[in-house]
Amino acid sequence: MRDLDYVLEAAQAYLKKAEKEKDAGHEEKARQNRGWAADRYREAAQMCPERRKEFEEFARCCMTGNIESLSPPHPSYPPKDPSAVDVKPKAHRFKEQAEDAPAPSYDGYALNIVPPNTKVTFDEIIGLEDAKQAIKQDLIYPLQFPEKFERYNLKVGATTLLYGPPGTGKTTFAKAVASMVSVPFINVRCGDLVNPLIGETGKNISKLFDEVRRFIREQQTSVVLFMDEFDEIARSRDSDNKTAQEAVPALLAQLDGFDTDNSDMIIIAATNFVGLLDRAVMDRCRNQILVPLPTEADRKKIFEAKFRQSNLEETILDKINLDEAARRSEGLSGRKIKMVTESFIRQLIMSDIEQRKETFDINGLLMELIARECDQ
């Protein structure tokens, strides 16, 4: 069941959206958003009888359009137990998100944040069934059903490492996790944290986690923190990499330090070079999931899916030897196959624009583009 704070936050988000729609001249959309806000205030009235009149008045003002004088209501009803006043509020692990809910505004945070109502699913990733199943078992199920895991004292939300060749869908996997449990997705390129000046890389790592914790605290939500290019700050200290000597201790302190709280931070790291990672960092990554290159059967599905997404005519698609394309593209990632199909479509467009009378070998062109990509 949703809690009062979340319902009030949703109501305010709808009102802000209504104001934006009104300013843009979209009166019907503004009215619709005010109606959704009124529904949330009525829900709040049912949840908190002590403030029923207050919330019902807010709902009435929303319906009449008289919202200019409304100031946001106090988020939650004051606790009756005075000893509970100083207790740090617990972030809501998961929030219910309506598909038509407006995207929340996260202005004021130095983070790359994707709102929780941005939908990304495993359907966007063709094949890789073993990786999908591993992520469901190690990440999604513990997050969707935390009480079942906590019953047996199993920690929920431990750091997960996705590793494998570039272009295999590690970022999409992480976004899908955030989408499926309806929490914001924070994307970090670890290379951006590296600074050649002594002491600065460690400070940047600490600042990142401080900012994420501030976001969690102020927004009262859990998050997925996706750390791409993880090897940039987690490289083995046995190597000649000077950054590692500074970055790894700072990273370890944030992952499981005594004075850090990551209980509402779902950390997913990704690397193309798992062999370079520091052993101590690897030990902190309880879940380690391989995201491999697509199989031949998967490559065939990817080729067909990309061509259909490009609205390729059936007459041309029927002529393409997808089996041969899949066989010859061994070693290509899903990203590389996408590049091949886009180059193929561009060639067709150029032929149409230039009104070439001569015909060309469609399969020959596709195989040439595949061979070119395989040689790079």
JOVEN-V953996 format. One record per helix or strand. SS is the DSSP state (hx for helix, st for strand). FROM is the first residue (numbers start at 1). TO is the last residue. If there is no record, write none. Layout:
ss->SS from->FROM to->TO
ss->SS from->FROM to->TO
This chain:
ss->hx from->4 to->23
ss->hx from->27 to->47
ss->hx from->49 to->64
ss->hx from->82 to->84
ss->st from->92 to->92
ss->st from->113 to->114
ss->hx from->122 to->124
ss->hx from->129 to->144
ss->hx from->146 to->150
ss->st from->160 to->163
ss->hx from->170 to->180
ss->st from->184 to->189
ss->hx from->190 to->193
ss->hx from->200 to->219
ss->st from->221 to->221
ss->st from->223 to->228
ss->hx from->231 to->234
ss->st from->235 to->235
ss->hx from->242 to->256
ss->st from->265 to->271
ss->hx from->274 to->276
ss->st from->277 to->277
ss->hx from->279 to->284
ss->st from->287 to->290
ss->hx from->296 to->309
ss->hx from->314 to->319
ss->hx from->322 to->328
ss->hx from->334 to->353
ss->hx from->362 to->375
